């Protein structure tokens, strides 16, 4: 069984990470909050998932390129996406290790 990398968030950093992974022969499933423009290169090299929960299914690694903690919360928890314990990913380039989904909480608003 080949390993699958999941990229959530296809902005400037996420799209480049997804492209680089595919260039190295990695199977990539990606999701973005907004629809990608026609002719976007990622659509031709990666599998685009309709939801975060579909994107993370059976992923060996999940890379998060999301705007902030609220975006992480909304994407992973509110969508029903489930990342198993010990799965590692990157949030804006920083390593994120979630033991379970309860470790991720939204930022407090004042």
Buried (B, 14 or more C-beta within 10 A) or exposed (E): EEEBBBBBBBBEBBBBBBBEBBEEEBBBBBBBBEEBEEEBEBBEBBBBBEEBBBBBEEBEBBBBBBBEBBBBBBBBBEBEBBBEEEBEBBBBEEEBEBEEBEEBEBEEEE
